[in-house]
C-alpha cells in the first residue's frame, strides 16, 4: 500500500466518523420530532429567496397584481429599517439547502459542521484515542445538552458554539492541522462569525483570551502570530462580507440597512432608560421616544416587536419614526448611562447573571401549530417549510415536540451542573499532574487546559454580550452550553491516557 492510499483510507475513516457523529446528533432531533423554525426564520428564508432569485438561480417570481407590487415595495422599504441584523450568508444557506431537500437537509448540514469540528479537535488533541472516542463524546453531548435542538433549528444559533471550537482549533492546535484543514476551519469560522453580529462581539474578547493562552503555551512568536492572524482575518472578512451586502442594498435602493434600536429597548426595559426618558422629556420632545413615554416600556420584546397600540413602539411606527429612533439610539444610550451609571451597571450585571443560568430549550421546541394557524404567519414562508418536514395534520396540531420546556429545565440543567463540576475537577487533576510530573505530555496537558478555558470563556462571554445588549432569553445561552460537557469529555479522556502526542502524527491533510 502506498503512502497516498494509506492517507486516503485514514481520511475516509475520519470522514465516516464525521457522518456518524452528525447522525448521532440528528437521532435526538428525530426522537424529539423534527427540525423546527422560529419567527425570524421567515425573514432569513425570504431574504435568501430574494438573493438567489437576483442571480437567476431561483424559481421565476409569481405574477403579481399592481396592488401586490405596490405593497411589496412598501414592505421592502419598511424592512430596510430592521434587516441589518439578518445575515445574507445564512439566508442564502437556509433557502438553498431547504429548497434542495427539506429542513432535514439544513439540520444535516449544521450537525455535520459541529461533528466535523469535534472529530477534528479529538484527533488533534487525543490522536492516541480511537475514533469511537470522538463519537462517544458527540453521543454523550447530544444526550445531555441542548446541542441537537439547535442543530435542527432553522436559525444561526448553532454557529455560536462553532465559533468557539473553530477558534480553539486554530489557536491551540493550528500546528497539528494540515494546510487544507486550517483553511477549511478558517472558512467555517468566517461563516460562523458572519451569520450573527453577537458572534463577532464575543469573539473579539475571546481572541484576547486565546492570545493569553498562547503566551502560556509558548509556541514561538512566529507561530503564535500566525494563529492569531488566522482568527483575526476571519473576523475582518466576516465584517467585510456583511458590509458588502449593506453597501449593495444602499447602492440599489439609495437607503442604508438599519437595525432595530435593541440597546434603547434594553435600557428602557432595565429601568434606568425609563427614568432618563422622563427626565429628558420634561425639557421638551428631545427624543422621538417622548411620544411613547406614557406606555409601559418595561419589556424589550414589546418595545421592538409588539403591534399592540398599548405596548408596541417600533413595529407600529412609520418609516420616518423608525429611522429617528435608530439615529437617536447612541445619544439615548449615552444619556442613560450618564444619568444613572450605577443603576444601569447593576441592571446589566443582573442581565448577565440571568443569561448565564437560562440554559433550557425554549424556542426550538415550540409547537409549530401557531405558525400554521395564525392569520399572519400562515401566509408567510413558514407553513410550506414546516409541512415539508412533517405532516402536522388538517388543523396543524400533529407535530409538537416530545420534549417539554419543564423537562429540559430539569434534564439539561442537572447535566450541565454535573458537566461543569466534571470539567472543573478534571482541570484540577490535570493541573496537579502538571506540577508533579514532567515529560512529553506536559505540553499536551497545557493545550487541553487552554481549550477548556476558551470553552468556558466562550460560554461566559456569550452570556455577557447577549444578556447585556439584548436581554436574558433561554435561546441565547442554551445554544452554546454544549461546550461545557464537550470540554469535560475531552479532559476526562485525557486523564485516562498519558500518552504524549507527536505533532507529526496528527495532521492528515
C-alpha positions, 0 to 999 in steps of 0.5 A: 500500500502506498503512502497516498492510499494509506492517507486516503483510507485514514481520511475516509475513516475520519470522514465516516466518523464525521457522518456518524457523529452528525447522525448521532446528533440528528437521532435526538432531533428525530426522537424529539420530532423534527427540525423546527423554525422560529419567527425570524426564520421567515425573514432569513428564508425570504431574504435568501429567496430574494438573493438567489432569485437576483442571480437567476438561480431561483424559481421565476417570481409569481405574477403579481397584481399592481396592488401586490407590487405596490405593497411589496415595495412598501414592505421592502422599504419598511424592512430596510429599517430592521434587516441589518441584523439578518445575515445574507450568508445564512439566508442564502444557506437556509433557502438553498439547502431547504429548497434542495431537500427539506429542513432535514437537509439544513439540520444535516448540514449544521450537525455535520459542521459541529461533528466535523469540528469535534472529530477534528479537535479529538484527533488533534488533541487525543490522536492516541484515542480511537475514533469511537472516542470522538463519537462517544463524546458527540453521543454523550453531548447530544444526550445531555445538552441542548446541542441537537435542538439547535442543530435542527433549528432553522436559525444561526444559533448553532454557529455560536458554539462553532465559533468557539471550537473553530477558534480553539482549533486554530489557536491551540492546535493550528500546528497539528492541522494540515494546510487544507484543514486550517483553511477549511476551519478558517472558512467555517469560522468566517461563516460562523462569525458572519451569520450573527453580529453577537458572534463577532462581539464575543469573539473579539474578547475571546481572541484576547483570551486565546492570545493569553493562552498562547503566551502560556503555551509558548509556541514561538512568536512566529507561530503564535502570530500566525494563529492569531492572524488566522482568527483575526482575518476571519473576523475582518472578512466576516465584517467585510462580507456583511458590509458588502451586502449593506453597501449593495442594498444602499447602492440599489435602493439609495437607503442604508440597512438599519437595525432595530434600536435593541440597546434603547429597548434594553435600557428602557426595559432595565429601568434606568432608560425609563427614568432618563426618558422622563427626565429628558422629556420634561425639557421638551420632545428631545427624543422621538421616544417622548411620544411613547413615554406614557406606555409601559416600556418595561419589556424589550420584546414589546418595545421592538416587536409588539403591534399592540397600540398599548405596548408596541413602539417600533413595529407600529411606527412609520418609516420616518419614526423608525429611522429617528429612533435608530439615529437617536439610539447612541445619544439615548444610550449615552444619556442613560448611562450618564444619568444613572451609571450605577443603576444601569451597571447593576441592571446589566450585571443582573442581565448577565447573571440571568443569561448565564443560568437560562440554559433550557430549550425554549424556542426550538421546541415550540409547537409549530401549530401557531405558525400554521394557524395564525392569520399572519404567519400562515401566509408567510414562508413558514407553513410550506417549510414546516409541512415539508418536514412533517405532516402536522395534520388538517388543523396543524396540531400533529407535530409538537415536540416530545420534549417539554420546556419543564423537562429540559429545565430539569434534564439539561440543567442537572447535566450541565451542573454535573458537566461543569463540576466534571470539567472543573475537577478534571482541570484540577487533576490535570493541573496537579499532574502538571506540577508533579510530573514532567515529560512529553505530555506536559505540553499536551496537558497545557493545550487541553487546559487552554481549550477548556478555558476558551470553552468556558470563556466562550460560554461566559462571554456569550452570556455577557454580550447577549444578556447585556445588549439584548436581554436574558432569553433561554435561546441565547445561552442554551445554544452554546452550553454544549461546550461545557460537557464537550470540554469535560469529555475531552479532559476526562479522556485525557486523564485516562491516557498519558500518552504524549502526542507527536505533532507529526502524527496528527495532521492528515491533510 
